Amino acid sequence: MATVTVQLKILGPGCTNCKRLAANAEAAAREMELAYELEKVTDIGRMIGYGIRRTPALVINGKVAVEGRVPSPEELMSILAQHTA
C-alpha cells in the first residue's frame, strides 16, 4: 500500500505565531506518524488565494483548517485526523 503524504501549508508573514503553528503542526503530524510535507507560504497573493482573513493559517491538503490562532499539538492531532480521514 502506498503511503499518502499529507500536504501542510502555513500561511503567514513568518511571525512568531506562524513559527509556533508550524512547530505544533509538525509535532502533531510526527506524533500521528503521518508522512507529510510542510510548506511555509509568505506571499500575500498566494495567501489571499486561500480566502483567509487572519494569519497564521494552516492548510491541510488544500483546505483551510485553522485561521488566526495557534492550536496546541493535541488539538492539531484532532484537526489532522478530521482532514486526513
C-alpha positions in Angstrom: 0.0 0.0 0.0 1.4 3.4 -1.0 2.0 5.9 1.7 -0.2 9.1 1.4 1.7 12.3 2.1 -0.3 15.0 3.8 0.3 18.5 2.4 0.6 21.1 5.2 0.9 24.8 4.4 1.5 27.5 7.0 0.2 30.8 5.7 1.6 33.9 7.3 4.4 36.5 7.1 6.9 34.4 9.2 5.9 35.9 12.6 6.4 34.2 16.0 2.8 32.7 15.8 3.5 31.4 12.3 6.6 29.6 13.6 4.7 28.2 16.6 1.9 26.9 14.3 4.5 25.3 12.1 6.2 23.6 15.0 2.9 22.4 16.6 1.7 21.1 13.2 4.9 19.2 12.7 4.8 17.8 16.3 1.2 16.6 15.7 2.0 15.0 12.4 5.0 13.2 13.8 3.0 12.0 16.8 0.4 10.6 14.5 3.2 9.1 12.3 1.9 10.8 9.2 4.0 11.2 6.1 3.8 15.0 5.5 5.3 17.9 3.6 5.3 21.3 5.2 5.5 24.5 3.1 5.6 28.0 4.5 3.7 30.4 2.4 4.6 34.1 2.9 3.5 35.5 -0.4 0.4 37.7 0.3 -1.1 36.9 -3.2 -1.0 33.2 -2.5 -2.4 33.7 1.0 -5.3 35.7 -0.4 -6.0 32.9 -2.8 -7.0 30.7 0.1 -9.6 33.3 1.2 -8.1 33.7 4.7 -8.6 37.0 6.6 -6.2 36.4 9.5 -2.8 34.7 9.9 -1.4 32.4 10.8 -3.4 29.8 9.0 -3.0 26.1 8.4 -4.0 24.5 5.1 -4.3 20.7 5.1 -4.4 19.0 1.7 -5.6 22.3 0.1 -8.3 23.2 2.6 -8.0 25.9 5.3 -8.2 24.1 8.6 -7.1 26.8 11.1 -7.1 30.6 10.8 -6.0 33.3 13.1 -4.8 31.2 16.0 -2.2 28.6 17.2 -3.8 25.4 18.4 -1.9 23.1 20.6 -0.3 19.9 19.1 -3.0 17.9 20.8 -5.8 19.9 19.2 -4.0 19.8 15.8 -3.9 16.0 16.0 -7.7 16.1 16.2 -7.8 18.6 13.3 -5.4 16.5 11.2 -7.5 13.3 11.9 -10.6 15.1 10.5 -8.8 16.3 7.4 -7.0 13.1 6.5 -9.7 10.5 7.1 
